[in-house]
């Protein structure tokens, strides 16, 4: 396709690559927004969710980018994302289903349910943790082990502070250029590379793990004081679905992606397991099995 000057018009993907190369994050946010609008106008709602959320993440992370992008774009992006929240998408349906049934388990079992999902992110986190600026993701295995231990005995001061520090590191990861740079990725055998930015879906795995750890630490503090602990976080339970990766790499219906189907089965299998008379030995066994799992395979 030629423009009026006889030159080949750049695609939005080309514009995005140029912005990322130049570290022009305001330009990247604008391009993601344009990609999201184009997808929404074509009725490609999963793609619209992916691209608009990426735009929102970038301009929300840095005040300088926020000012350059402009209120008009951000207001329209927010409005469109609000519309997408009403659509029947996996992005909306699964978290809503999980929140609906979580109350049937009781707080302790909901926290274990979340721990199972976090354990399934350990191997991916180890690989992503080797990338520049992503070291916090490589500590998930340690965090899973400590959280599991503290269901039965109080943490040491070092463990408590370590979990709190890790949560802070994960929260800050989403504000770093290393998170939104599409070039920051790992190889996946037989598949497209997995970008760190692919963690952005479903509110962001890094943010949901931070929320889970924070709620767990609040629970431990409340129990030590003989107080009622806060309600458990359910957002982490869906994080190993990784929908952004599959949408970005061309998946049609997410519910038909083999890896997503397998993860959904694990989520609901965990739910059924937690509805039985569980033991800590069985819980620990599941956690160790999940820590070895390659969820992208």
C-alpha positions as CSV (number, residue, x, y, z in Angstrom):
1,X,0.0,0.0,0.0
2,X,1.4,3.4,-1.1
3,X,0.8,6.8,0.5
4,X,0.3,10.0,-1.6
5,X,4.1,10.4,-1.9
6,X,4.5,7.0,-3.5
7,X,6.1,5.5,-0.4
8,X,5.0,2.4,1.3
9,X,2.7,3.2,4.3
10,X,4.0,1.9,7.6
11,X,1.8,-0.6,9.4
12,X,1.0,0.0,13.0
13,X,3.2,-3.0,13.9
14,X,6.1,-1.3,12.1
15,X,5.4,2.0,14.0
16,X,5.3,0.0,17.3
17,X,8.6,-1.6,16.6
18,X,10.2,1.7,15.8
19,X,8.8,3.3,19.0
20,X,10.2,0.4,21.0
21,X,13.6,0.7,19.4
22,X,13.7,4.4,20.1
23,X,12.3,3.9,23.6
24,X,9.5,6.3,22.7
25,X,7.0,5.0,25.2
26,X,4.4,7.7,24.5
27,X,4.5,6.7,20.9
28,X,4.2,3.1,21.8
29,X,1.2,3.8,24.0
30,X,-0.5,5.7,21.1
31,X,0.2,2.9,18.7
32,X,-1.2,0.3,21.0
33,X,-4.3,2.4,21.4
34,X,-4.6,2.7,17.6
35,X,-4.3,-1.1,17.3
36,X,-6.9,-1.5,19.9
37,X,-9.4,0.9,18.3
38,X,-8.8,-0.9,14.9
39,X,-9.5,-4.3,16.5
40,X,-12.6,-3.1,18.3
41,X,-14.0,-1.6,15.1
42,X,-13.5,-5.0,13.4
43,X,-15.2,-6.8,16.3
44,X,-12.0,-8.5,17.3
45,X,-12.6,-8.0,21.0
46,X,-9.9,-10.1,22.5
47,X,-7.3,-8.2,20.4
48,X,-8.9,-4.9,21.4
49,X,-8.6,-6.0,25.1
50,X,-5.0,-6.9,24.6
51,X,-3.9,-3.7,22.8
52,X,-5.9,-1.2,24.8
53,X,-4.7,-2.7,28.1
54,X,-1.1,-2.4,26.9
55,X,-1.7,1.3,26.0
56,X,-3.2,1.9,29.5
57,X,-0.3,0.1,31.3
58,X,2.3,2.2,29.5
59,X,0.8,5.6,30.0
60,X,-0.2,4.9,33.6
61,X,3.3,3.9,34.5
62,X,5.1,7.2,33.9
63,X,3.9,10.8,34.5
64,X,6.0,12.0,31.6
65,X,4.4,9.5,29.2
66,X,1.0,10.3,30.7
67,X,1.3,14.0,29.8
68,X,2.6,13.3,26.3
69,X,-0.3,10.9,25.4
70,X,-3.0,13.4,26.3
71,X,-6.3,13.2,28.1
72,X,-8.4,12.8,25.0
73,X,-6.7,9.5,24.1
74,X,-6.7,8.2,27.6
75,X,-10.4,9.1,28.2
76,X,-11.4,7.2,25.0
77,X,-9.1,4.3,25.9
78,X,-10.7,4.0,29.4
79,X,-14.2,4.2,27.9
80,X,-13.5,1.5,25.4
81,X,-12.0,-0.7,28.1
82,X,-15.1,-0.1,30.2
83,X,-17.2,-1.3,27.3
84,X,-15.0,-4.4,26.9
85,X,-15.6,-5.3,30.6
86,X,-19.2,-5.9,29.7
87,X,-18.4,-8.3,26.8
88,X,-18.5,-12.1,27.1
89,X,-14.8,-12.7,27.0
90,X,-12.5,-15.2,28.8
91,X,-10.8,-12.1,30.3
92,X,-14.1,-11.3,32.1
93,X,-15.9,-14.6,32.4
94,X,-13.3,-16.7,34.2
95,X,-12.4,-14.3,37.0
96,X,-16.1,-13.7,37.6
97,X,-16.7,-17.4,37.8
98,X,-13.8,-17.9,40.2
99,X,-14.9,-15.1,42.5
100,X,-18.5,-16.5,42.5
101,X,-17.5,-20.0,43.7
102,X,-14.6,-19.0,46.0
103,X,-16.9,-18.3,48.9
104,X,-17.9,-22.0,49.0
105,X,-14.4,-23.0,50.0
106,X,-13.7,-20.8,53.0
107,X,-10.8,-18.3,53.2
108,X,-8.0,-20.8,53.9
109,X,-8.8,-23.0,51.0
110,X,-9.2,-20.0,48.6
111,X,-5.7,-18.9,49.6
112,X,-4.4,-22.4,48.8
113,X,-6.2,-22.3,45.5
114,X,-4.3,-19.1,44.7
115,X,-1.0,-20.7,45.8
116,X,-1.5,-23.6,43.4
117,X,-1.9,-21.2,40.5
118,X,1.2,-19.2,41.6
119,X,3.2,-22.5,41.8
120,X,2.3,-23.1,38.1
121,X,4.0,-19.8,37.2
122,X,7.3,-20.8,38.9
123,X,9.1,-22.3,35.9
124,X,8.0,-19.5,33.6
125,X,9.1,-17.0,36.2
126,X,12.5,-18.6,36.5
127,X,13.1,-18.1,32.7
128,X,11.7,-14.6,32.7
129,X,13.7,-13.8,35.8
130,X,16.9,-14.1,33.7
131,X,15.9,-11.1,31.6
132,X,17.2,-7.6,32.5
133,X,15.1,-6.0,35.2
134,X,12.9,-9.0,35.7
135,X,14.8,-10.7,38.5
136,X,11.8,-10.6,40.9
137,X,10.0,-13.1,38.7
138,X,12.7,-15.6,39.3
139,X,11.9,-15.6,43.1
140,X,8.4,-17.1,42.8
141,X,9.5,-20.6,43.7
142,X,11.0,-19.3,47.0
143,X,7.8,-17.3,47.7
144,X,5.6,-20.3,47.0
145,X,7.6,-22.4,49.5
146,X,7.5,-19.8,52.2
147,X,3.8,-19.1,51.8
148,X,3.1,-22.8,52.0
149,X,5.2,-23.1,55.2
150,X,3.4,-20.2,56.9
151,X,0.0,-21.8,56.6
152,X,1.3,-24.1,59.4
153,X,3.9,-22.0,61.3
154,X,4.8,-18.3,61.6
155,X,7.4,-16.9,59.2
156,X,10.7,-15.8,60.4
157,X,11.4,-12.0,60.3
158,X,13.6,-12.6,57.2
159,X,10.8,-14.6,55.4
160,X,8.2,-12.0,56.3
161,X,10.3,-9.1,55.1
162,X,11.4,-11.1,52.0
163,X,7.8,-11.7,50.9
164,X,6.9,-8.0,51.5
165,X,10.0,-6.9,49.5
166,X,9.2,-9.3,46.6
167,X,5.6,-8.0,46.4
168,X,7.0,-4.5,46.1
169,X,9.5,-5.6,43.4
170,X,6.7,-7.2,41.4
171,X,4.5,-4.1,41.7
172,X,7.3,-1.9,40.5
173,X,8.1,-4.2,37.6
174,X,5.0,-3.1,35.8
175,X,6.2,0.5,35.8
176,X,9.6,-0.3,34.3
177,X,10.4,-0.1,30.5
178,X,11.7,-3.6,30.7
179,X,8.1,-4.8,31.3
180,X,6.5,-3.1,28.3
181,X,9.4,-3.6,25.8
182,X,8.3,-6.3,23.4
183,X,11.9,-7.2,22.7
184,X,12.3,-8.4,26.3
185,X,11.2,-12.0,25.7
186,X,12.2,-15.7,26.0
187,X,12.1,-18.4,23.4
188,X,9.3,-21.0,23.4
189,X,10.1,-24.2,21.4
190,X,7.9,-24.4,18.4
191,X,6.0,-21.2,19.3
192,X,6.5,-17.5,19.1
193,X,8.6,-15.9,21.9
194,X,6.9,-15.1,25.2
195,X,7.2,-11.4,26.0
196,X,7.3,-10.2,29.6
197,X,4.5,-7.9,28.5
198,X,2.4,-11.0,28.0
199,X,1.9,-11.1,31.8
200,X,-0.2,-8.0,31.5
201,X,-3.5,-9.7,30.9
202,X,-6.2,-10.3,33.6
203,X,-5.0,-7.2,35.5
204,X,-1.4,-8.4,35.4
205,X,0.2,-11.5,36.9
206,X,2.8,-9.4,38.7
207,X,0.2,-7.2,40.3
208,X,-2.1,-10.1,41.3
209,X,0.8,-12.0,42.9
210,X,1.7,-8.8,44.8
211,X,-1.9,-8.5,45.9
212,X,-1.9,-12.2,47.0
213,X,1.3,-11.8,49.0
214,X,0.1,-8.6,50.6
215,X,-3.2,-10.2,51.6
216,X,-1.3,-13.3,53.0
217,X,1.0,-11.1,55.1
218,X,-2.0,-9.1,56.4
219,X,-3.6,-12.4,57.3
220,X,-0.5,-13.5,59.3
221,X,-0.4,-10.1,61.1
222,X,-4.1,-10.3,61.9
223,X,-3.9,-13.8,63.3
224,X,-0.9,-12.9,65.4
225,X,-2.9,-10.2,67.0
226,X,-6.0,-12.3,67.4
227,X,-7.9,-10.2,64.8
228,X,-10.1,-11.1,61.9
229,X,-8.0,-11.4,58.7
230,X,-8.9,-9.7,55.5
231,X,-10.7,-11.6,52.7
232,X,-8.4,-13.6,50.4
233,X,-7.5,-12.4,46.9
234,X,-8.9,-14.5,44.0
235,X,-7.3,-12.7,41.1
236,X,-4.1,-14.8,41.2
237,X,-6.1,-18.0,40.5
238,X,-6.5,-17.2,36.8
239,X,-3.0,-15.9,36.1
240,X,-1.5,-19.0,34.6
241,X,-4.0,-18.8,31.7
242,X,-1.8,-16.2,30.1
243,X,-4.4,-15.0,27.5
244,X,-2.4,-12.1,26.3
245,X,0.3,-14.4,24.9
246,X,-2.2,-16.5,22.9
247,X,-4.2,-13.5,21.6
248,X,-1.0,-11.7,20.6
249,X,0.3,-14.8,18.7
250,X,-2.9,-15.3,16.7
251,X,-5.3,-17.5,18.7
252,X,-8.9,-17.2,17.7
253,X,-11.2,-18.5,20.4
254,X,-9.2,-18.6,23.6
255,X,-11.3,-21.4,25.1
256,X,-10.1,-23.7,22.3
257,X,-6.3,-23.1,22.9
258,X,-4.9,-26.4,24.2
259,X,-2.8,-24.8,26.9
260,X,-5.7,-22.7,28.1
261,X,-8.0,-25.7,28.1
262,X,-5.4,-27.6,30.1
263,X,-5.0,-24.7,32.6
264,X,-8.8,-24.4,33.0
265,X,-9.0,-28.1,33.8
266,X,-6.2,-27.7,36.4
267,X,-8.0,-24.7,38.0
268,X,-11.3,-26.6,38.3
269,X,-9.5,-29.8,39.4
270,X,-7.9,-27.8,42.2
271,X,-11.4,-26.5,43.1
272,X,-12.8,-30.0,43.4
273,X,-9.7,-31.1,45.4
274,X,-10.1,-28.3,47.8
275,X,-13.7,-29.3,48.3
276,X,-12.6,-32.6,49.9
277,X,-10.9,-33.4,53.2
278,X,-7.4,-32.3,52.2
279,X,-4.2,-32.7,54.2
280,X,-1.1,-30.5,54.2
281,X,0.9,-33.4,52.9
282,X,-1.4,-33.6,49.8
283,X,-1.3,-29.8,49.4
284,X,2.5,-29.8,49.5
285,X,2.7,-32.6,47.0
286,X,0.5,-30.7,44.5
287,X,2.6,-27.5,45.0
288,X,5.8,-29.3,44.3
289,X,4.3,-31.0,41.2
290,X,3.0,-27.6,39.9
291,X,6.4,-25.9,40.4
292,X,7.9,-28.3,37.8
293,X,5.1,-27.7,35.3
294,X,5.8,-25.9,31.9
295,X,2.5,-24.2,31.3
296,X,3.5,-23.1,27.8
297,X,4.1,-26.7,26.6
